[in-house]
Amino acid sequence: MDSIDREILNIIQSDFPISTEPYAEVGRRVGLSGNEVLIRVKKLLKEGVIRKVGPFFDAAKMGHKSTLCAVDVPVEKITQIADIIALYPEITHNYLREGTPNLWFTVIAPTEERIGEILARISKDGGVGPIYNLPAKKMFKVKVDLKVVGA
Amino acid sequence: MGFNTEDIALIRELQRDIYLDANPFQRVADSLGWSLDRVIDRINELKAVGIIRRFGAALTPANAGFKTNAMIVWDMEGAEGFSFGEIMAVHPRVSHCYIRPSFEGFQFTLYTMTHADSEEELQTIITDLSVKSGLKRYRILRTLKELKKTSPVYFG
């Protein structure tokens, strides 16, 4: 990543132009052609720096329920449980973390009943539990754009 | 404002893999049989009301130079006030900040997700958050492995 890549990332994370030629617009701000910006964005995607480009919806405003869940899983069962979790499109994040419980995942679904059903299935199929369901009581910040600074 | 059936068609199109193209919104317009202006205007309206909370690129923090990613959970020691969350949320390296219920053996209820360049920077962030909030009891849950990260699919 060079300084122009970082500049592009900082622009397109929060301010992707909703216009006829978005990359040409970004290009005007960083001194490149639209095609040169697009080539850099493709490279950053290929390298895994960018995960995706597109819209991020507010789950609650889309009428969905979201929650964070925690479960303690013995080390030898992590892969098995991760494979079960991978089957559910409603589960969008799953992280192995330090401490107890060690597995933390998020669920977004149309209803709380569906979330309950998924958790019950994972618990039963994976033989793990209890799974703690921790919906936010208060949300202060969801800001997934990260200011990228030079190393 | 909510969303109507025409929005659902738009939302479906916007979730497709169309952004590595010089004219992504023209492609959306062509698929829907809408004018380009109508597509752009409606996206901007959905952004304005917060149904689209952000439009753009999402990074994988570990690949973007953030080597030490951790969820820090804080014990509010029975305090009900929301001021702790407000204090922590303004920190630029805190990306997510929530209050969640406590559970068996886990009294930490204020959750902050932090992204740092290094272990040293993580410690600086934690010290900063602790001093500003006055909260002393916390646990660092460093990310050991990302097992899954996808985006939800609406109206799939």
Interface residues (C-beta under 8 A of the other chain):
Chain A: M1 L9 I12 Q13 S14 D15 F16 I18 S19 T20 E21 P22 Y23 A24 G34 N35 L38 V41 K42 L45 E47 G48 V49 I50 R51 K52 V53 G54 P55 F56 F57 D58 A59 K61 M62 H64 L68 A70 I78 A82 I85 A86 P89 E90 I91 T92 H93 N94 Y95 L96 R97 E98 G99 T100 P101 N102 L103 W104 F105 I108 P130 Y132 L134 P135 A136 K137 K138 M139 F140 K141 V142 K143 V144 D145 L146 K147 V148 V149 A151
Chain B: F3 I11 L14 Q15 Y19 L20 A22 N23 P24 F25 Q26 L36 I40 I43 N44 L46 K47 V49 G50 I51 I52 R53 R54 F55 G56 A57 A58 L59 T60 P61 N63 A64 G65 F66 M71 F82 G85 E86 M88 A89 P92 V94 S95 H96 C97 Y98 I99 R100 P101 F103 E104 G105 F106 Y111 H115 D117 R139 I140 L141 R142 T143 L144 K145 E146 L147 K148 K149 T150 S151 P152 V153 Y154 G156
